[in-house]
Amino acid sequence: MKTIKKAIPFIIIFTFIFSLGSFSFEQEIPRDISIAFKVGNAEELANYFNNTIELVILDQEDVYSKVQAQQILDNFFTEHFPKSFEIIHQGGKEESKFAIGKLVTFSGTFRVYFLLKLKNDTPFIHQLRIEAENE
């Protein structure tokens, strides 16, 4: 009986750690989104856009159609060609996820925020913000 009492805290800790591991796996942002930011591919990113998307890029802010948002993002990547991109933080729940990333370009560093929501088990970007990073 003493052995079982001693084992219970270990079982609880093991279960907690195991559930955290599965939680973080479910929270991962699709890899193609990160790659598209790294190479400045607006067309690939647009594949993840919802039909309309709230887009904030520097001083330009509005709700755009998927096609309009792709053009605006393409213009951004033309002016600010990426060197690297990394996701710094991500989280959310089953139906919605968010990520915060750092986009380093040849003309500056930017903070990227985006919100994904699931529709029919497919993630779509509903909001995207790209802001100059204050260093």
Residue frames relative to the residue before (quaternion, step in Angstrom):
aa qw qx qy qz dx dy dz
M 1.0000 0.0000 0.0000 0.0000 0.00 0.00 0.00
K 0.6376 0.5265 -0.3280 0.4568 3.60 1.02 -0.79
T 0.6222 0.5488 -0.3378 0.4445 3.58 1.05 -0.74
I 0.6499 0.5077 -0.3152 0.4697 3.59 0.96 -0.81
K 0.6466 0.5172 -0.3209 0.4598 3.59 0.97 -0.85
K 0.6639 0.4904 -0.3030 0.4765 3.58 1.03 -0.75
A 0.6786 0.5083 -0.2882 0.4451 3.59 1.06 -0.70
I 0.5499 0.6533 -0.3934 0.3406 3.62 1.09 -0.61
P 0.6661 0.4784 -0.3419 0.4589 3.69 0.79 -0.78
F 0.6453 0.5167 -0.3266 0.4583 3.60 1.00 -0.72
I 0.6346 0.5216 -0.3207 0.4715 3.56 1.04 -0.79
I 0.6525 0.5076 -0.3129 0.4677 3.58 0.95 -0.86
I 0.6642 0.4940 -0.3039 0.4716 3.60 0.89 -0.90
F 0.6476 0.5179 -0.3155 0.4613 3.59 0.92 -0.88
T 0.6567 0.5069 -0.3027 0.4692 3.58 0.94 -0.91
F 0.6497 0.5177 -0.3113 0.4614 3.58 0.97 -0.86
I 0.6705 0.4885 -0.2971 0.4728 3.60 0.87 -0.93
F 0.6473 0.5167 -0.3168 0.4622 3.59 0.95 -0.85
S 0.6735 0.4795 -0.3066 0.4718 3.62 0.93 -0.81
L 0.6115 0.5308 -0.3564 0.4662 3.62 1.07 -0.59
G 0.6417 0.5327 -0.3230 0.4473 3.56 0.96 -0.80
S 0.6852 0.4541 -0.2942 0.4876 3.58 0.91 -0.81
F 0.6003 0.5600 -0.3614 0.4421 3.60 1.09 -0.64
S 0.6952 0.4663 -0.2945 0.4611 3.61 0.79 -0.93
F 0.6002 0.5510 -0.3705 0.4460 3.61 1.07 -0.58
E 0.6691 0.4994 -0.2973 0.4631 3.58 0.97 -0.87
Q 0.6797 0.5193 -0.2904 0.4288 3.59 1.10 -0.61
E 0.4616 0.7171 -0.4452 0.2728 3.60 1.16 -0.19
I 0.4123 -0.6761 0.5649 0.2319 3.49 -1.12 0.86
P 0.5782 -0.5931 0.4117 0.3799 3.64 -0.97 0.73
R 0.5357 -0.6747 0.4228 0.2812 3.55 -0.85 1.06
D 0.6094 0.5815 -0.3512 0.4090 3.59 1.06 -0.72
I 0.5986 0.5562 -0.3659 0.4455 3.59 1.11 -0.58
S 0.6613 0.4959 -0.3035 0.4740 3.59 0.91 -0.90
I 0.6512 0.5141 -0.3166 0.4598 3.57 0.93 -0.87
A 0.6453 0.5263 -0.3234 0.4494 3.59 0.95 -0.86
F 0.6452 0.4918 -0.3225 0.4877 3.60 1.02 -0.72
K 0.6406 0.5505 -0.3283 0.4228 3.60 0.95 -0.84
V 0.7829 0.3186 -0.1582 0.5105 3.58 0.97 -0.85
G 0.4684 -0.7038 0.4294 0.3175 3.59 1.27 0.00
N 0.3829 0.7356 -0.4698 0.3026 3.57 1.01 0.80
A 0.2227 -0.8110 0.5320 0.0982 3.58 -0.05 1.35
E 0.6146 0.5648 -0.3496 0.4255 3.59 1.04 -0.70
E 0.6650 0.4858 -0.2991 0.4820 3.59 0.96 -0.87
L 0.6387 0.5149 -0.3288 0.4678 3.60 0.99 -0.78
A 0.6411 0.5451 -0.3220 0.4338 3.58 1.00 -0.84
N 0.5443 0.6046 -0.4013 0.4208 3.59 1.18 -0.41
Y 0.7130 0.4212 -0.2360 0.5085 3.59 1.21 -0.54
F 0.4981 0.6606 -0.4350 0.3554 3.62 1.24 -0.09
N 0.4687 -0.6089 0.5582 0.3131 3.51 -1.23 0.62
N 0.7036 -0.4458 0.3145 0.4553 3.64 -1.19 0.18
T 0.7453 0.0688 -0.0798 0.6584 3.56 1.18 -0.64
I 0.1047 -0.8026 0.5872 0.0106 3.53 -1.08 0.76
E 0.3640 -0.6819 0.5865 0.2419 3.54 -1.06 0.82
L 0.0248 -0.8303 0.5531 -0.0631 3.55 -0.46 1.26
V 0.0021 -0.7593 0.6502 -0.0242 3.53 -0.91 1.00
I 0.1055 0.7688 -0.6219 0.1053 3.56 -0.55 1.19
L 0.8113 -0.1429 -0.0020 0.5669 3.49 -0.43 1.38
D 0.8144 -0.2212 0.1508 0.5148 3.66 -0.50 -1.07
Q 0.5748 0.5725 -0.3706 0.4522 3.59 1.27 0.17
E 0.1129 0.8108 -0.5575 0.1382 3.59 -0.57 1.17
D 0.3388 0.7088 -0.5694 0.2421 3.55 -0.88 1.02
V 0.4701 -0.5913 0.5419 0.3683 3.53 -1.35 -0.12
Y 0.0755 -0.8253 0.5589 -0.0281 3.55 -0.68 1.16
S 0.5377 -0.5509 0.5071 0.3876 3.51 -1.32 0.26
K 0.6956 -0.4639 0.3525 0.4203 3.54 -1.28 0.30
V 0.6801 0.4955 -0.2820 0.4609 3.61 0.92 -0.94
Q 0.6533 0.5050 -0.3125 0.4696 3.59 0.94 -0.87
A 0.6606 0.5129 -0.3067 0.4545 3.57 0.91 -0.94
Q 0.6280 0.5293 -0.3378 0.4598 3.59 1.01 -0.76
Q 0.6586 0.5079 -0.3124 0.4590 3.62 0.93 -0.84
I 0.6508 0.5082 -0.3119 0.4700 3.58 0.95 -0.87
L 0.6713 0.4889 -0.2920 0.4743 3.57 0.94 -0.88
D 0.6144 0.5403 -0.3367 0.4660 3.58 1.06 -0.74
N 0.6428 0.5060 -0.3148 0.4812 3.60 1.00 -0.81
F 0.6242 0.5340 -0.3378 0.4596 3.58 1.01 -0.78
F 0.6956 0.4691 -0.2825 0.4650 3.60 0.84 -0.95
T 0.5943 0.5501 -0.3661 0.4585 3.61 1.13 -0.51
E 0.7167 0.4294 -0.2401 0.4942 3.58 1.00 -0.86
H 0.7844 0.1989 -0.0708 0.5832 3.57 1.12 -0.71
F 0.0776 -0.8385 0.5389 0.0235 3.56 0.38 1.24
P 0.4545 -0.7385 0.4332 0.2457 3.62 -0.70 1.09
K 0.2679 -0.6982 0.6410 0.1727 3.49 -1.31 0.65
S 0.7888 -0.1320 0.1291 0.5862 3.56 0.95 -0.94
F 0.0833 -0.7610 0.6401 0.0650 3.51 -1.35 0.33
E 0.0638 0.7825 -0.6183 0.0363 3.54 -1.03 0.81
I 0.4001 -0.6756 0.5634 0.2569 3.53 -1.11 0.75
I 0.2766 -0.7855 0.5405 0.1198 3.54 -0.71 1.16
H 0.7999 -0.0262 0.0671 0.5958 3.55 1.00 -0.86
Q 0.0474 0.7786 -0.6253 0.0240 3.55 -1.14 0.66
G 0.1224 0.7865 -0.5972 0.0991 3.52 -1.19 0.54
G 0.2791 0.7662 -0.5602 0.1455 3.52 -1.28 -0.38
K 0.5072 -0.6060 0.5164 0.3298 3.49 -1.36 -0.37
E 0.7885 -0.3407 0.2200 0.4623 3.54 -1.30 -0.07
E 0.7889 0.3599 -0.1766 0.4657 3.58 0.77 -1.01
S 0.7968 0.1429 -0.0975 0.5789 3.62 1.16 -0.33
K 0.0760 -0.7821 0.6184 -0.0083 3.51 -1.04 0.90
F 0.1271 -0.7783 0.6073 0.0961 3.56 -1.20 0.45
A 0.0949 -0.7738 0.6212 0.0798 3.51 -1.28 0.34
I 0.1752 -0.7243 0.6575 0.1115 3.50 -1.28 0.62
G 0.0034 -0.8261 0.5618 -0.0433 3.55 -0.75 1.03
K 0.3444 -0.6939 0.5916 0.2232 3.50 -1.38 0.22
L 0.1059 -0.7900 0.6038 0.0101 3.54 -0.66 1.20
V 0.1142 -0.7784 0.6161 0.0380 3.57 -0.60 1.18
T 0.0511 -0.7979 0.6005 -0.0107 3.56 -0.76 1.11
F 0.6544 -0.5037 0.3797 0.4169 3.55 -1.30 0.06
S 0.7415 0.3783 -0.2255 0.5062 3.59 1.23 -0.28
G 0.8095 -0.1686 0.0883 0.5555 3.60 1.21 0.20
T 0.4510 -0.6570 0.5332 0.2840 3.52 -1.37 0.04
F 0.1160 -0.8088 0.5766 0.0048 3.53 -0.95 0.97
R 0.3424 -0.6808 0.6080 0.2229 3.51 -1.26 0.60
V 0.1359 -0.7937 0.5919 0.0337 3.57 -0.86 1.05
Y 0.0451 -0.7683 0.6385 0.0000 3.54 -0.94 0.97
F 0.1365 0.7890 -0.5979 0.0376 3.58 -0.97 0.70
L 0.2728 -0.7460 0.5962 0.1171 3.48 -1.26 0.73
L 0.1343 -0.7785 0.6116 0.0433 3.54 -0.85 1.07
K 0.0536 -0.7602 0.6457 0.0475 3.53 -1.12 0.75
L 0.4280 -0.7040 0.5095 0.2483 3.54 -1.07 0.78
K 0.0048 0.7387 -0.6740 0.0089 3.51 -1.10 0.89
N 0.8241 -0.0770 -0.0046 0.5611 3.57 -0.54 1.20
D 0.6705 -0.5323 0.2642 0.4441 3.57 0.99 0.96
T 0.5985 0.5143 -0.3766 0.4853 3.59 1.23 0.43
P 0.3647 -0.7469 0.5063 0.2299 3.63 -0.77 0.96
F 0.0499 -0.7796 0.6242 0.0074 3.56 -1.01 0.92
I 0.4083 -0.6867 0.5435 0.2574 3.56 -1.03 0.82
H 0.1702 -0.7973 0.5756 0.0632 3.56 -0.74 1.13
Q 0.7843 0.1099 -0.0508 0.6084 3.57 1.16 -0.64
L 0.0190 0.7759 -0.6298 0.0321 3.55 -1.08 0.82
R 0.0235 -0.7832 0.6207 -0.0262 3.55 -0.86 1.06
I 0.0130 -0.7497 0.6615 0.0116 3.53 -1.04 0.85
E 0.0244 0.8130 -0.5745 0.0917 3.54 -0.52 1.25
A 0.5513 -0.5826 0.4704 0.3677 3.56 -1.14 0.62
E 0.3902 -0.7237 0.5196 0.2325 3.56 -0.91 0.92
N 0.3097 -0.7322 0.5783 0.1831 3.54 -0.92 0.94
E 0.1219 -0.8231 0.5531 0.0413 3.56 -0.47 1.17
